[in-house]
Amino acid sequence: MDDRLTALAQGFDTQAGWCHALGSPFSGALMHQAAEALRAGDDVVGAYMPWWDGVTSADVVADMAAAAVALRFLGCAHALALAGRAPALAARYPSCGGDGTPEGVWALALEAFAAAADFTADFVTRPPQTNEVARAGALMPGLLELARLTDMPLSLFEIGASAGLLQGLDRFQYRFGDVVWGDAASPCRITPTWRGPDVPPVAAPFVITARRACDYAPVDVLNPNNALKIRSFIWADMAERLARTDAAIAIAQEVKPQVDGMSADQWLADVLREPAVPGVARCVFHSVMWQYMPQDVQARAYAAIARAGAQATAQTPLAWLRLEPVANGTPMQVVLAVWQGGACDTRRLAAAHPHALELSWHNWENAERLASPELVQQFG
């Protein structure tokens, strides 16, 4: 058997395991079927991603995870079903009103790829844009903590923002345990399972004065044609995720997020060089994107944050909020670092589900203090 295809199959099997673990058995079955097809010699990656040379690496499974190769094909099949370009495939997809039966779906996906070869080749060239709206449930508590700590309005700088759906996170309604916060009329409801002794300081005055964002390959959510791509990366048997995404897309039409098409390191170097506004706390934030950046980009992005942090004062504080794994593939952590003049104070506020569906939360005073804000090596 071709060692290359065996390694590729292992990468698809790994993704299948994540799909099952995160509550998408339909997607998991699809990825297992793809792995079996690869073992049988059907090289879909070689056919549609000949430019990807990670398959020659001894660490092919890690390379596939970093490039999200399996997710590209999973999203493409879903997009073809959602777009009505593959009726036989759509008849199986729960998101399209299908019966949810996974048997033989990968064979149908291969037929759909071949029938829409140009669409497929273009789709898998682009990195996945997950836009997991539920992650706002881990980020908003951190922003509330920052608002309470600084007693200032916030200026937000999001990296890896994709379509910018989290730019409207203050327009969502949240339930943190027994506490409700946010817009009571919002169609987007965020209700993570809450664990731990604390709830966020929902009484803190909360104002956002500016929203800025970047992404290496942004999606313009104001273009209705792009909703298909955004929805395609939501797993087809996760109705609540799809509903949240649709609600956030609707809110984005009002917020009108502007996402600059730039690498995070370059963008942060530029925007954090601009003069800080006294009485406003700047906050860089991101969720489940740092691990996908090359280590040299991580290092430059961190350096830009650290430089700005060193220049922060009590009147111009800087914060860094992130929902990321400690290392690739490990559980997620919510970490907040704050510079207010002098040394940086960094605390681990929560452990979290990758989609922030569960949080074990501690408020600032009760959170574990970390020795350094620098997580580049840990994330790498």
N, C-alpha and C positions, 0 to 999 in steps of 0.2 A: 504493500500500500504506500502511496506517495506520502512521505513524511510531512510535506508542506500541507497537504489536505488534512492529514491527521491533526496537525497543530491548529489549523483553522477550525476544524470540527470541535476541538477542545474549547476554543474561544467561544463558539456559539453555545456549547453546553454550559460554560460558565455563565453566560448571559441568561440562559434558561433558568439556571439556579436562582439568579437574582430576581427574575420575573416571578418565579414561584414564591420566593421568600417575601416579596413585596406585595403579594396578593393578586397576581395576574396569571392564573393557570392557563388561560387561552394563549397568552403571549409565550409563556414557558413551553407549552406544547409545540408551538410554532417554531421556536428556536431549537428544540430537541430534534424536530423533523428536519430542520435545516442542517443540523450537525450530521445526522444520518445520511442525508443526501451528499454532503461533502465527503464523508467516508466512502460513499459509493462512487465517488469520482466526479460529481457534478460541482464544478468550481465556479459558483456564482460570483465569488469575490474577484477571481481572475477575469471573469467575463465583463464585469461592470466597474471594477476598480483596479485596472491594470497599473495605474500610477502609484498605488499604495505598495511600498516596498517593505513594509513591516513584516511581511510573511517570510522574509529571509532571515529574520532575527531568531536567535535562540530563545528570546523572551517573547515569542509571538503572542501568547495569551495576554501578557501585560501590555504589549503594543496594541493589540486589538482593543483592549479596554480603554486605553488612552485615546485611541482614534474613534472609539465607539462604532466599530465596524458593524457588529451585529445589529446595533440599534438603527443604523442607517437603513438596513434592509427591512427590519421590522417596521420602521416608519414608512418606508416606501410602499410596502404592501398595504398598509392601513390607508395611506393617501390614495392609492388607486381604488380601493374599496369605497372610501368616502366620496371620491370624485365621480363615482358612477362609471368608471372606466373598466371595471372588472365585476360584472354582475354575479358571476358564480362565486367569486371571493366574498363579495358583499353579503351574499346569502348566508354566509357563516359568521360574519362579524356582528357581535352584539351591538356595537355602536351604529351599525347601519340597519338595525332591525332584524339581523340574522339570528339563526338558531343557536349560535355559540358552540357548535360541534367542531372540535379542532381536528378530528381525524382527516388526514389527507389535505389539510389546508396549505401546507408548503408547496405541494405539487400544483395547486391552483395559483399560488403566488408566483411560481416560476413561469406558468403560462401567462400570467398578467404582466410580469416583467418583460417577457419576450414580445408580447403584443404591443407594449408601450416602451420599446427599447430606448428611445430618445429621452422620454420622461424619466425612466429609471436611471439612465446613465447620468443625467443632470442631478437628480435628487440625491443619489448616494455620493456625489462629489462634495456635497455641502455637509458640514457637521450638524449633528442633531441639535435641536432647540427645544429643550424639554419644557420650559415655562411652567414649572410645578408651583402653582399658585398657593398650595397649602403651606409652602415653606414660609409664607408670611407669618404663620402662626408661631414660628420660632424667632423671626426677625423683629416683629412688632414689639414683643415684650422687651427685647434688648433696647429698642429705640425709646420705649417708655422709661426704662431705667436711665438711659442717657439724658432724657428730658428732665427727669427728677434730679439727677446728680448735678447737672449744670444750671438748671432753672433757666434755660434759654430755648428759643426756637432753634430748629435744626435745618441745616442745609445738607441734602443727601447727594452722595456720589456713588452710584452703583456700577460695578464692573461685571462683565459677563451677563449683561442684562437681557440679552436675546431680543425679544419683542418689547421689553419694557413693561410687562404686565404688573410687576411689583412696584412700579413707580406710582401706582394708585393704591398702595396697601393701606393708606389711612382712610380709604373709601369703603373698606370691607367691614363686616361685623365679625367680632371675635367672641368666643366663649373660652375663658381660661378657668377651668374648674367650675366654680359656682359664680364666677364674675363675668359679666358681659361688658364689652367695650366696643365703640365704633358706631358706624352708621346703622341705625335700626332699620332703615328702609333699604339697605344694600341687598342686591341680589346675590352677592358673593359672601357666603357664610364660612368662616374658618373655625372649626371646633376640634382642636387636637385633644386627645386623651391626656388629661393633666395628672402628673404624678409629682410628688415632692411637697414640701411643707408650705411653699410660698406661692403667691400670685403676683403678677406684675403691678406696679404702682399706677393703677388706672386713673387715679385722681390727679396725677401729675399734669400740669398744663402742657398741651402738645400742639405745636404749630410747625408746619413745614414751610420754610420761606423760599426754598429753591429745590428743584429736582433735576439732576443731571445724570447721564448714564452713557456707557459705552459697551460695545461688543465687537469682537473681531469680525463677525458676519451678522449684523443686525437684521431683524425682520421688521418691516414697516407694518405695524398692526393696523394703521389707519387705512391701508389698502385691503379691501375685503377679500381679495384673492389670496392673501397671505394667511388668512384664518385656517385654510386647509392644512398648510404646513404645520402651523402651531398645533392644531388638533390631532394631526397624524402621529405625533410623538407621544400622545396620551394613549396608554394601553387600552385596547378596544373593549375589554370587559370591566373597566373601571368607570362606571356611570357617574359616580360622585366627582371624580377628577374631571371628567368631561364637562359636567355641569358647572363646576367652579371655574374652569377655563373659559367657558362661554360667557359666564357672568363677568369675569375679569376683562375679557375682550370688549364687552359692552361698556364697562367703566372706562376702559382706555380711550374710547371714542370721545369721552368728555375730558379726561386728563391730558390727552394728546402727548404721550411720551415722546421725547426726542432722544434717540439713541445714536451716538456718534459711532461711526464705523472705524474703530481704531483698536490697536492692541492695548491691553490694560496697562502695561508698563509705560508706554509712551503717553497715553491719555492721562494717567495719574501724574506723571512728571509735569505735564502741561497745566492741568487744572489746579493742582496743589501749589503751583508756583504763583498763582494769582493771589493778590492781597486778601487776607482774611478780613471779615467784617466783624468789628467788635460787637459783642453781645449776641453772637450767633455761633452755635456749635456745629462744626463741620463733621460729617460722618461718612467714611468710606464703608460700604458694605457689599457683601456678595454671598452667594449660596451655591454650593456644590459645583464650583467651576475652577477653583484654584488648582486642583489636582490634575486638570487637563492642560494646564499651561506648561511649556518646557521650563526646566529648572532655571535657565538663565533669565527667562521672562519673569518667573516668580521672584528671583533675586532683585531684579530691577524694580519691579512693582513694590516690593517690600522697602527697598531703599528710598523710593519716592515718598512712601507713607512715613518712614522713620525720619526723613529730613523735615517733612512738614510738622511731624510731632515734636521734634526738637525745637522748632520755632514757635510752638503753641504757648499761649499764656492763659492766665485765669480768665481773661476777657475774650480770648480767641481759641477755645479748646478744640482739639481734634480727637476723633474717635475712630476705631476700626472694629466693625462688627461683622462676624462671619459665622455661617453655618457650613462647616466642612468636616471631613474625616480627619482624625489625627494622622493617619497614613492611609494610602489608597486601600479601599476595601474594608476599612474599620468603621465602627459606629460613628455617627455624627456628633459633633460638639458645637455648642453655641458659646463663642468666646467674644468678650468685649474688652478692648484696650482703650484707655483714655489718657491723653496727654493734656495737662492743664498748667504747664510750666513746671519744670523739674522732671522728676522721674515718671515713667509711664506706669500706670496701674492696670494690670491685666488680670481678668478673672474668667473662669469657666462657669458660665451661668447654667448650662444644661447639657445633658446627653439627650440625643434626639433620634427618632426614626428618620431614615433618609428623605422621606417626603414630609417630615415634621408632623406626622399623624399622632405621635406620642412624644411627650417631653417630660423629663425628670428635672424640674426647675428649682433653682435657688436664686433669690434676689441678691443684689450686689453685696450686701453686708454678710450674707451667709454663704456666698460663693467661694469656691476654691481660688486662692490667689496663685497666679503663675509667675514664674521667675522672670519671664521675658515675653514680650509680644511677638517675637520672631518665631514663626511657625514654618518657615520655608523648608528647613530640613525635615521636619516632621511630615509635612504635606508631600514632600518629594518622594 
